[in-house]
Amino acid sequence: MTTPVSAAVIRDLLNRDGAAAPTDGGVLGIRARPEWSGAPITFAGKPVTVVACASSLAVREVLLSRSPGEWLVVLTDRDDDDLGTGITAHFVGRRLRSPDPWEAVKHGFEATAIDSALARAENRTELANALLNATPSSGWPAARSGTLTYDHAMRSVAAAHLGLEATSIDLERVLEWTTSASLARSLANLTSLAGQQLAGSVVRWIAGQAGDLAGVLGALVLAGRAEDVLPLGLVARAVSATVSDSGPQALFRRSASLSADRGPVALGAWADAAESVVKRWLAQGNPAPETLVRVLNRVDRLLADVEAADYAGSSDVMRSGLTQRLASLGDALAQAGSRAAGRVAAGALGEALVQSDERKAVEAAWERVTAHALARRDGEVRVVRSQAAVQLVRWLALASAEPADLGSAIEQYWTTTSWVDRAAADAWNGVDDEELARGLRGVLEAVRARRAAFDGRFAQLLAAHERIGAAAPAGAVNAEDLLRRYVLPIAAQLPVLFVLADGMNCAVASEVMDDIGRQLDAWVECVPAGRTTRLAAIASYPTLTRVARPSLFCGELATGEQAVEQAGFAKLLQSVGLTGALFHKLGLDSSEPGFSSAHDVRAAIDNPNTGVVACVLNTIDDALDRSDPGGTEWGAESVKHLRPLLERAYRAGRVVVLASDHGHIVERRAGRMLTVEAASSNRSHAYTGTVQPGEIRLTGRRVLEHNGDAVLAVEDGLRYGPLKAGYHGGAAPAEVVIPVTLLTTGAVPAGWDLALPQAPAWWRGSIASAAPVRPVAAARPVVMPSKPSDPPTLFDTEPETAAPQPPASSDPITQLLSSPVYAEQRNRARGQAMPDEKVARLVRALLTTPGNRIDAESAAAALQVPVIQLAGALPRVQRLLNVEQYPVLDRDGTSVVLDVTLLREQFSVFGELT
């Protein structure tokens, strides 16, 4: 009985037998059912005529009508005896070919055998023809070891037609494959080309690589629901969080065609793999953004379909999951803020306004937010503003001592309170999520109360200090003395670029410095020798540009405009034998196409004989009039001209001093306007006999307007003029304290040291606690002999050892430092190890941080070294902690990580932090 023959089989026979035929064509005789309706075939670049012949006479007539050079294929069900030698002599090989599609398949895969799975396949002839029809133009990849296996055949089809090219395929890879926008079209094309059997076989084979979920995933794809496979896996996480046999679980099983016997294990595996895929996409920036959007949108719809939206918070990747986690954080923030407000009302401003349990609730909620994959996406402002609120809660959880003098008040503002202002500025911008917004508001109200008390105390100390004309307190310098005392001595050693960002307060300065550290990491910061914190200057009064800036540039108290500054600056430099150049706004702007700064500025910076190049940047001060400085992300790019100036200074080998003339406060639309006489600004006026609440009377030689007797606003919501985006002129520390920072890319100037990390501990992470810990079962200690011993013999017995007893202290840090293994490690380090107190600070910081992981800045702060020296400092700690090179302490990218399990095993640390 003969069967039909396919075009693929004909092509294969031509490829195998035609090579031996004459170059001017030939006749290929095939024993097959005499019928043909296939597509045109070519061979050796020539068209092939295929003719079905039901009799010997028909074959003879076709042979007689064949044109010279033509390739002719005869399909007949007559055998060789019926045809006779007169006809078969015309055929290639002088005989009919009996086609076997599997032989053609073997030839296509360069195989010599077919494995049993293919040999026993259902409808094996149709499968063989389908494989032949699916042969890509480049051919099939050769079978390994000469045997064509089912896996090799299906893998080849998947790669050639369904876009799944991988040597290793697992559940994650299958899920990722289903998200291809072209999958449905590719599957339809394969079905059209090779038939439903092969298309179904290869889909089931692909799904089979997914393990226990093979049947479910394959059925979804074949049902035209490939786009649901990955989203359903994400939804499975929320469904798994519901009670057994709940409505969402029943609806999910129905949507996913999941049998009732598929329990939590299957759902968990599906969810784990789906979340892993999305997390990898987010980490690597793949796939195309529209694919991720499409998947996440589908998740939200499916989540609603199975009535599991309330459980989205259990997912690390759903958008609604992040929203729910942020809502939970908002609840914790609101509770902490409300209780803090109650303590404020009770007059406990100096005490911890947030208690330990409240802070821990906030930290736990924040940890769940940061564990969400979408929390790290650019543009997720809810997370940025939530982080600011968490930082504020940490600050509220600390007691706040009232400063005793102006020096300590300035130090406290520059090192702590200005960071509070920075976080408050982020949180104040708010979010649209109701629960989270309430939490932000609650925290900000408590912060504002404590901040107002600090500002009031600062102003009182400032007024007393200026009234007696005292010198600037230790750790600070009057603005008029800044250049002479600090900048010009540097210029005597190294050329200096002095950048004055008009109106920059300390909060903005810390933000700009952080951005420079991220974007322009060639620069390192320095602080005056003997100090661990940045230098602060004190503006002259009122804190207005026409008062503060001339005083700074002239090196003496002065008022006026740019001409006064230019003359005073030149005179000051001449007095110490230096040359310089001062550029204001118009002088900095370039009129040359393609250049970011003016030619004169570039030439001055490049000239090594110009001791001090000073540039005034007005972006921040201008924003007070025309935009919203509280909503701006300040950095090297947003402050006009700053980045090109830094880059030019780097090439020229200049030290950079970044400072301001005065600071500013931001309008929050929650203040009041007071009508006064003789106002000199929105924040200052002449003293007329009374001082209202929220004001301070300031007198002394550094008060350069109102005959040395002025009233300055202190309360941040108080103004004397029209509404603007922000103000300056008053006596709030944000207006008075001038940030001063020094950057170098090379030598550290004499009198300066590399700076330690400047952010307070609560800004970087959870507040470390030295609270007692509860004992837990001890791991067996690692015994380290102090000297080599003889190797054991066959007859030795292991000595009995008493069970290790915990040290007297329950503090794991104390246990670590007092353990014999640690002592042995320190002996071996021979003076090259880090001091114990620094090791203790680092380990405690790691033990009290989620995941026992901290960033490089926090690690450097714990070790009290500049960040740039962390790479040299960590190995000194690892000499003590990494027993026999086991990575108790390790570095993972930019993070420092502590393996607590190894710490316990190596040092018998018994404590567990509560």
BELCOR-V991620 format. One line per field, one symbol per residue. ss: DSSP state (h for helix, s for strand, l for the rest). psi: psi as a letter, one per 30 degrees, with the letter a starting at -180 (. if undefined). A space follows every 10 residues. Layout:
BEGIN
ss = ???
psi = ???
END
This chain:
BEGIN
ss = llllllhhhh hhhhhhhhhh lllllsssss slllllllll sssllsssss sssllhhhhh hhhhhlllll sssssslllh hhhlhhhhll shhhllssll hhhhhhhhll llsslhhhhl lllhhhhhhh hhhlllllll lllhhhsslh hhhhhhhhhh hlllllllll hhhhhhhlll llhhhhhhhh hhhhlhhhhh hhhhhhhhll hhhhhhhhhh hhllllhhhh hhhhhhhhhh llllllhhhh hhhhhlllll lllhhhhhhh hhhhhhhhhh hhhhllllhh hhhhhhhhhh hhhhhlllhh hhhhllllhh hhhhhhhhhh hhhhhhhhhh hhhhhlllll lllllhhhhh hhhhhhhhhh llhhhhllll hhhhhhhhhh hhhhhhllll lllllhhhhh hhhhhhhhhh hhhhhhhhll lllhhhhhhh hhhhhhhhhh hhhhhhhhhh hhhhhhhlll lllllssshh hhhhhhhhhh hllllsssss sllllhhhhh hhhhhhhhhl lllsssssll llllssssll slllhhhhhh hhhhllllll lhhhhhhhhh hhhhhlllls ssslhhhhll llllllllhh hhhhhhllll lsssssslhh hhhhhhllhh hlllllllll lhhhhhhhhh hhllsssssl llllssllll lsslllllss sllsssllll llllsssssl llsllhhhss sssllllssl lllllsslll llhhhhssss ssssllllll lsssllllll hhhhllllll lllsslllll llllllllll llllllllll llllllllll lhhhhhhhlh hhhhhhhhhl lllllhhhhh hhhhhhhllh hhssshhhhh hhhlllhhhh hhhhhhhhhh hlhhhlllss ssllsssslh hhhhhhhlll ssll
psi = klllkleeee eeeeeeffff llfgalkjkk jlkikkgllk klkhgkkkkk kkjfleeeee eeeefkkkfk kkkkjlgkle eeelffefff kkghlkkjkj feeeeeeegh lflkleeeeg kkheeeeeee eefgklffll kkkkgfkjle eeeeeeeeee fggijkfkka eeeeeeeffk fgeeeeeeee eeefleeeee eeeeeefffg bfgeeeeeee efggheffee eeeeeeeeef fllkgleeee eeeeeghklf fjafeeeeee eeeeeeeeee eeefglbkef eeeeeeeeee eeeeeghgef gfffkffkef eeeeeeeeee eeeeeeeeee eeeefgghef ljfkleeeee eeeeeeeeef fkeffgkkfi feeefeeeee eeeeeffkkj kkkfleeeee eeeefdeeee eeeeeeeefl lfkeeeeeee eeeeeeeeee eeeeeeeeee eeeeefefhl lklkflkkef feeeeeeeee ffekkkjjjj jkgkleeeee eeeeeeeeei gfkkkllkkf lfllkklkll llilefeeee eeffglklla aeeeeeeeee eeeefgglll kkkaeefekk gkkfkfllee eeeeefjffj ejjkkjkgee eeffefbjff gkjkafefjk feeeeeeeee efhkkkkkal flallkkggg alkkklkhkf afglllkgfl klkglkkkll fgjglhhgjl kkkekfgklg alkaflllfa gkffeekkkk kkklgckkkk gllkklkfkl efeeakkkkg lllkklkklk lkkjkflklk lllffkkkkk kkkkkklekf kfeeeefgke eeeeeeeffh fglkkeeeee eeeeeefgkk ghklleeeee eefhllefge ffeeffeffe fikhgkiekl kjcglkkkje eeeeeeghkf lkk.
END
